[in-house]
Amino acid sequence: MQAVFKIYGDIFTKGMKFLRKNSEFLTKIEQVIPPERLLLDEPLANHTTFCIGGPADYFVLPETTAEVTAVFKLAKLYDIPVTVLGNGSNVLVLDNGIRGLVLKFGEQMSRLSHAGNRVAAGAGALLRDVSRYAAEQGLSGMEFAIGIPGSIGGAVFMNAGAYEGEMSHIVTAVTAVCPDGAVKRFTKPELKFSYRHSVFQENHCTICEVELMFQNGEQNLIRSRMGDYTTKREIKQPLEVPSAGSTFKRPPGHFAGTLIEQTGLKGLTIGGAQVSPKHAGFIINAGGATAKDVLNLIKEVQRRVYRQHGVMLYPEVRTLGEQ
């Protein structure tokens, strides 16, 4: 009887997946995106630095801003929700995955070009690649980003920073596609940068291209600073294991990692999720972690740190999808 129930359970599950797909929408989007860049029920654990996450109903790898525009217009027409991923860092995708369409900005959207001390970067370009590209041109200002594990689109979205540098210091304009499919160029004042914040967290427009302004510099000095920052990261941070990057925002007047370490939480483990023994500010996937493990560990860290220090830690990692 157990085998019979399993068979019917599998049939029901597959049937529910089929019902989630809109065949008319699928036909339309296949006219815009070639089959090798349109996947169904794609496991998002394959596309996040945490190596955690259930499936996306539709998974699209766009190649141009025009494709992004077409996808958004179709999604709006058929009432399909859209979620955007860059390199998959700084996010925790929940165990049941993401309903609707996931737009992943990867290699296809990573073109780089420069004119003088200005660089244009596709949103999918990795920060380390943009940093190296700028260094090759003798351009200084992005050395701080060499070790941040993300795309430039995601970095602008979060106003990522390190070593006293942040994206707001070098970004001059952004071209984005808004939910209605309109393309808009945002000038610097319109970006509303603040600590780990940009206007895109409110307006839900999707970053497609970033314009950056650098200072002319000595190539050897630029490379030397990048080497120093890389060494510091390798020594202090758990880069050898899956994580989403720094887990918590920095609380005013404190450092999250220091508070967690002072609370004696290094190595604290729930399921496959662990507070890194190397750097307490990171929660890592120590092996087979689920999103539920990570969320439970975050809550436990918050509870114990608040009880001992009276400081509430807030996650920097964004949570996406269904529990």
C-alpha positions in Angstrom: 0.0 0.0 0.0 2.9 2.4 0.8 4.2 2.0 -2.8 0.7 2.8 -4.2 0.4 5.9 -2.1 3.9 7.0 -3.2 2.9 6.5 -6.9 -0.3 8.5 -6.5 1.6 11.1 -4.5 4.2 11.5 -7.2 1.4 11.8 -9.8 -0.3 14.5 -7.7 2.9 16.4 -7.2 3.7 16.4 -10.9 0.1 17.4 -11.7 0.4 20.4 -9.3 3.6 21.5 -11.0 1.9 21.3 -14.4 -1.0 23.4 -13.1 1.4 26.1 -12.0 2.5 26.5 -15.6 0.6 28.7 -17.9 0.8 27.1 -21.3 -0.1 30.2 -23.2 2.5 32.3 -21.3 5.1 29.5 -21.9 4.4 29.6 -25.7 4.8 33.4 -25.8 8.0 33.5 -23.7 9.5 30.8 -25.9 9.2 33.3 -28.8 11.4 35.7 -26.8 13.9 33.4 -25.0 15.6 30.4 -26.7 15.1 27.1 -25.0 18.6 26.8 -23.6 17.9 30.0 -21.6 14.4 29.0 -20.4 14.2 26.3 -17.8 11.2 24.9 -15.8 11.3 23.8 -12.2 15.0 24.7 -12.0 16.5 24.1 -8.5 17.7 27.4 -7.2 20.2 25.8 -4.9 22.2 25.6 -8.2 22.1 29.4 -8.5 22.8 30.7 -5.0 26.1 31.0 -3.1 24.3 29.4 -0.1 23.6 26.3 -2.3 20.1 26.3 -0.8 16.7 26.8 -2.4 13.8 25.0 -4.0 12.7 25.2 -7.6 11.6 28.2 -9.7 8.5 27.6 -11.9 10.1 29.5 -14.8 13.9 30.3 -14.9 15.1 32.8 -17.5 18.6 33.9 -18.4 18.2 37.1 -20.3 20.9 38.4 -22.7 19.8 41.9 -23.4 17.8 44.8 -21.8 15.3 44.3 -24.7 14.8 40.7 -23.6 14.3 41.8 -20.0 11.7 44.3 -21.2 9.8 41.7 -23.2 9.8 39.2 -20.3 8.4 41.9 -17.9 5.6 42.8 -20.3 4.6 39.2 -20.8 4.7 38.5 -17.1 2.5 41.5 -16.4 0.1 40.5 -19.2 -0.3 37.0 -17.7 0.0 38.0 -14.1 3.1 36.0 -13.5 5.3 37.3 -10.5 8.9 38.0 -11.3 11.9 37.6 -9.0 15.4 38.8 -10.0 18.6 37.1 -9.0 22.1 38.3 -9.7 25.0 36.0 -8.6 22.7 34.5 -5.9 24.7 36.0 -3.0 23.2 37.8 -0.1 19.9 35.8 -0.5 18.3 32.8 1.1 15.8 31.0 -1.2 13.3 29.1 0.9 12.9 25.3 0.6 9.7 25.3 -1.5 11.3 27.6 -4.1 9.9 30.6 -5.9 6.6 30.7 -7.6 6.4 32.5 -10.9 9.4 33.5 -12.9 13.0 34.0 -11.8 15.1 36.3 -13.9 18.8 35.4 -13.4 21.4 37.9 -14.5 24.6 35.9 -15.3 27.3 35.7 -17.9 24.9 36.7 -20.7 24.4 40.1 -19.0 28.0 40.8 -18.0 29.4 42.9 -20.8 32.0 45.6 -19.9 33.2 48.7 -21.8 35.0 51.9 -20.9 35.6 55.4 -22.2 38.2 57.4 -20.4 37.6 57.0 -16.7 34.0 55.8 -17.1 33.0 52.1 -17.2 29.7 50.6 -18.3 28.9 47.2 -16.8 26.0 44.8 -17.5 24.2 43.9 -14.3 25.3 40.3 -14.3 29.0 41.2 -14.3 30.7 39.9 -11.1 32.2 42.5 -8.8 35.6 40.9 -9.0 35.6 41.0 -12.8 34.6 44.7 -12.8 37.3 45.5 -10.3 39.9 43.7 -12.4 38.7 45.3 -15.6 39.0 48.8 -14.0 42.5 47.9 -12.7 43.6 46.9 -16.2 42.6 50.4 -17.4 44.5 52.1 -14.6 41.2 53.1 -12.9 41.0 53.4 -9.1 37.9 53.3 -6.9 36.6 49.8 -6.9 39.4 48.0 -5.2 37.2 47.5 -2.1 34.8 45.2 -4.1 37.4 42.6 -5.3 36.3 40.0 -2.8 32.6 40.7 -2.5 30.8 37.6 -3.9 28.2 39.2 -6.0 27.1 40.8 -9.3 27.3 44.5 -9.8 23.5 44.7 -10.2 23.0 43.1 -6.8 25.8 45.3 -5.3 24.0 48.5 -6.5 20.7 47.2 -5.2 22.2 46.7 -1.7 24.7 49.5 -2.0 27.3 46.9 -1.1 30.5 48.1 0.5 33.7 47.1 2.4 37.0 48.6 3.6 35.4 52.1 3.7 34.3 51.9 0.1 30.8 51.4 -1.2 28.9 51.4 -4.6 27.5 54.9 -4.0 31.0 56.4 -4.2 31.4 55.3 -7.9 28.0 54.7 -9.4 26.8 57.7 -11.5 23.8 56.3 -13.3 21.8 53.1 -13.7 19.6 51.8 -16.6 16.7 49.7 -15.3 13.5 48.0 -16.5 10.5 48.8 -14.4 7.6 46.4 -13.6 5.5 47.8 -16.5 8.3 47.0 -18.9 9.4 50.7 -19.3 13.2 51.3 -19.5 14.4 54.2 -17.3 17.8 55.7 -16.7 18.3 56.8 -13.1 20.8 59.6 -12.4 22.8 59.5 -9.2 20.4 61.7 -7.1 17.6 59.4 -8.0 19.4 56.3 -6.7 18.8 57.4 -3.1 21.8 55.5 -1.7 22.2 55.0 2.0 23.6 52.3 4.2 22.8 49.0 2.4 20.0 50.7 0.5 19.1 52.0 -2.9 15.8 53.2 -4.5 15.4 49.8 -6.2 14.4 48.3 -2.9 11.2 50.4 -3.1 10.5 50.9 -6.8 11.0 47.3 -7.9 12.8 48.3 -11.1 15.4 45.8 -12.3 18.9 47.0 -12.8 20.3 46.1 -16.3 23.3 48.3 -16.7 25.5 50.4 -14.4 27.6 53.4 -15.2 30.6 54.0 -13.0 33.1 56.8 -12.6 36.7 56.2 -11.5 39.9 58.1 -10.7 43.0 57.6 -12.8 45.5 55.6 -10.8 48.8 53.7 -10.9 48.1 50.2 -12.0 50.6 48.6 -9.6 49.2 50.4 -6.6 45.7 49.5 -7.5 46.6 45.8 -7.9 48.5 46.0 -4.6 45.5 47.2 -2.7 43.3 44.5 -4.3 45.8 41.9 -3.3 45.8 43.2 0.3 42.0 43.1 0.5 41.9 39.6 -1.0 44.4 38.4 1.6 42.4 39.9 4.5 39.2 38.3 3.3 40.9 34.9 2.8 42.3 35.0 6.3 39.2 36.2 8.1 36.2 35.0 6.2 34.9 31.4 5.5 35.2 31.7 1.7 35.9 28.0 1.3 32.3 27.0 2.3 28.8 28.0 1.0 27.3 31.1 2.6 25.3 34.2 1.5 28.0 36.5 2.8 27.7 38.6 5.9 24.5 37.5 7.6 23.6 40.5 9.7 23.6 44.3 9.2 26.0 46.2 11.4 24.1 47.5 14.4 24.9 51.2 15.4 28.0 51.3 17.5 28.8 47.6 17.2 30.0 44.9 14.9 27.6 42.0 14.5 30.4 39.4 14.3 32.0 40.7 17.5 28.7 40.5 19.4 28.0 37.0 18.2 31.5 35.8 19.1 31.3 37.5 22.6 28.1 35.6 23.2 30.0 32.4 22.6 28.1 31.4 19.5 30.9 30.5 17.1 30.2 27.0 15.8 26.6 26.9 17.0 24.8 24.5 14.7 21.1 23.8 13.8 20.7 21.1 11.2 23.2 21.8 8.4 23.5 25.5 9.2 26.3 26.8 11.4 27.7 30.0 12.8 31.1 30.0 11.1 33.9 29.0 13.5 36.2 31.3 11.4 34.0 34.5 11.4 31.0 34.7 13.6 29.3 37.2 11.3 28.7 34.4 8.7 26.2 31.6 8.8 27.4 28.8 6.6 26.0 25.8 4.9 28.1 23.2 6.7 26.5 20.4 4.7 22.9 19.7 3.6 21.5 22.8 5.2 17.9 23.8 4.5 16.5 27.3 4.5 14.6 26.3 7.6 17.8 25.4 9.4 19.3 28.8 8.5 16.2 30.8 9.6 16.1 28.9 12.9 19.8 29.6 13.5 19.3 33.3 12.7 16.5 33.5 15.2 18.6 31.7 17.9 21.5 34.1 17.3 19.2 37.1 17.5 17.7 35.8 20.7 20.9 35.0 22.5 22.7 38.2 21.5 19.8 40.4 22.6 19.5 38.6 25.9 23.2 39.1 26.6 23.9 42.5 25.0 20.5 44.2 24.6 21.3 44.7 20.9 18.9 43.4 18.2 20.6 42.0 15.1 18.8 42.4 11.8 19.5 40.1 8.8 21.4 41.6 5.8 20.5 38.5 3.8 17.3 38.7 1.9 14.7 35.9 2.1 12.9 34.9 -1.1 10.3 32.3 -1.9 8.0 29.9 0.0 8.7 28.2 3.3 
